[in-house]
Amino acid sequence: MLDDAQLPGEYKMKAFVTGSTGLLGNNLIHLLSQNNHVKALVRSKEKAESVFSDCSNITFIEGDMLEIDQFAHELEGCDTLFHTAAYFREYYQPGNHWQNLETINIKGTVTLLERAEKYGIKKVIYVSSAGVIGMGPNGLPGDESTPPSKFAYKNLYFKSKLLAEEAVQLFLQQHSLPVVLILPGGIFGIRDFTPTSSGQLVLNFLRQKLPGIIDGGGCFVDVRDVAQAMLNAVKSGRSGERYLVAGHYSSIENVLQILEQLTGIPAPKRRISYTVGLALAQLSEMQGQLTGKPVLLSRARVQSLHQKFHWSSKKALRELAIAFRPLEETLRDEVDWYQQHQTHNHLICL
């Protein structure tokens, strides 16, 4: 853990952030860059300059998690590594993704930790996923001690994060570098440029392209709250500990009702059963393969929402001193952000 001598002021540090232009990474950097210097790992400087046009104190490091040794020396001189990069959004598109999931999410994480220790990083904040946690007995919310569900092995993204966590724990047995694990729920929020599946849901609602109400739900959290939890974990997070930062449970129907109240756009009325949802997702994936465009709905997403996972974030609320915004506030800010940016920002997939 970094002491006050190493962090003059509240959070003065030199940070290295992977996955910088992703939803979580760029919100984290907007928070970090207010009082700290940030090295941001990016695949495209041109895209990064657009994403961070309103930020200072950032140095862009061009690189890729597939070639860690090409940028690893840039870790030198940094205090903290925030590892948000993952093969995630691509998994919810058609195709066979396990090799990339394994290479980037599991092997890449271990290699990055080894290089971080080599170049003097003092603490790592690693982003896993709440999806590695199952439900408690009798339907009670799962917590950090709850074993994974069978679904965690069926969903290959969750499986990759579960195996990555095991690899991190093995690393910690053999090394002294502190690593704190943050496990977010389903993330909504502003600055979702690409967008993620949650951002695509909001955009499809605004365009009235949703076929109906999917039977499902989950624990949803504001990206800014996850970013704050990561920042707080630098001082308060304990090495080797997992912190669920999952937010509050909501059904998809409730999400759409909130969007209707915020926008005046009528929410879909037709209810889509799990079986029909899977069929629609398969059609969407087939269309995506033919057109090369992002799918509106994937089978992995339908299956994940159907689990209706409930998770408890009590540990993070207590130890990381965070709070969760109401979902209404999160969605209002996200809608406002899209309405302000989608007409003139080429980064958003319209």
Helices and strands as residue ranges (DSSP letters): E 14-18, H 23-32, E 37-42, H 45-51, E 58-62, G 68-70, G 72-75, E 80-83, G 89-92, H 98-100, I 101-107, H 108-118, E 123-127, G 130-132, G 137-139, H 151-154, H 156-174, E 179-184, E 186-188, H 197-206, E 213-214, E 217-222, H 223-236, E 242-245, E 248-251, H 252-263, E 271-272, H 274-291, H 299-306, H 314-319, H 327-341
